[in-house]
Amino acid sequence: MSGTDNSSQGTSMDCQEEGSSQDYKLDFSEDEVQLVVRMFNLVGRRWSLIAGRIPGRTAEEIEKYWNWRETSLGQ
């Protein structure tokens, strides 16, 4: 039964993340954005390495932000 509970919680979390993906653009400060861009230029899509340089950020958050950025800026 607990396996079923976990899967339903995971599904709702996924929906929340998808619904709030646009919020990532608002949550990143200018300093964080500059650091993400610099680190991306150095290490590419190695999100965990980039996240290790930004306290409180996960690799998933940074990847979602980057993908949003590429889409919205047309890069």
C-alpha positions as CSV (number, residue, x, y, z in Angstrom):
1,M,0.0,0.0,0.0
2,S,2.8,2.4,0.8
3,G,4.1,1.9,-2.8
4,T,0.8,3.2,-4.1
5,D,0.9,6.2,-1.8
6,N,4.4,7.1,-3.0
7,S,3.5,6.9,-6.6
8,S,0.4,9.1,-6.1
9,Q,2.5,11.6,-4.2
10,G,5.2,11.6,-6.9
11,T,2.5,12.3,-9.5
12,S,1.2,15.2,-7.7
13,M,4.7,16.6,-7.1
14,D,5.4,16.2,-10.8
15,C,2.2,18.2,-11.6
16,Q,3.3,20.9,-9.2
17,E,6.7,21.1,-10.7
18,E,5.3,21.3,-14.2
19,G,2.9,24.0,-13.2
20,S,5.5,26.1,-11.4
21,S,8.2,25.7,-14.1
22,Q,7.6,29.2,-15.2
23,D,8.3,30.4,-11.7
24,Y,12.0,29.4,-12.1
25,K,12.7,32.5,-14.1
26,L,11.5,34.6,-11.2
27,D,13.3,32.6,-8.5
28,F,16.9,33.1,-9.9
29,S,18.7,36.3,-8.9
30,E,20.9,38.1,-11.4
31,D,24.0,36.8,-9.6
32,E,22.7,33.2,-9.9
33,V,21.9,33.7,-13.6
34,Q,25.4,35.1,-14.3
35,L,26.9,32.2,-12.5
36,V,24.8,29.6,-14.3
37,V,25.8,31.1,-17.6
38,R,29.5,31.2,-16.8
39,M,29.5,27.7,-15.4
40,F,27.5,26.4,-18.4
41,N,30.2,27.9,-20.7
42,L,32.8,26.0,-18.7
43,V,31.3,22.6,-18.1
44,G,28.2,22.4,-20.4
45,R,25.1,20.6,-19.3
46,R,26.7,19.1,-16.1
47,W,23.9,20.5,-13.9
48,S,25.1,18.8,-10.7
49,L,28.5,20.6,-11.0
50,I,26.7,23.9,-11.6
51,A,24.3,23.3,-8.7
52,G,27.3,22.6,-6.4
53,R,28.4,26.2,-6.9
54,I,25.0,27.7,-6.1
55,P,23.9,27.1,-2.5
56,G,20.3,26.0,-2.1
57,R,19.9,25.1,-5.8
58,T,19.4,21.6,-7.2
59,A,20.6,20.3,-10.5
60,E,17.0,19.8,-11.6
61,E,16.1,23.4,-10.8
62,I,19.0,24.7,-12.8
63,E,18.3,22.5,-15.8
64,K,14.6,23.5,-15.8
65,Y,15.6,27.2,-15.6
66,W,18.1,26.7,-18.4
67,N,15.6,24.9,-20.6
68,W,13.1,27.7,-20.0
69,R,15.7,30.3,-20.8
70,E,16.6,28.7,-24.1
71,T,13.0,28.4,-25.0
72,S,12.0,32.0,-24.1
73,L,15.2,33.6,-25.6
74,G,15.0,31.5,-28.7
75,Q,18.6,30.1,-28.4
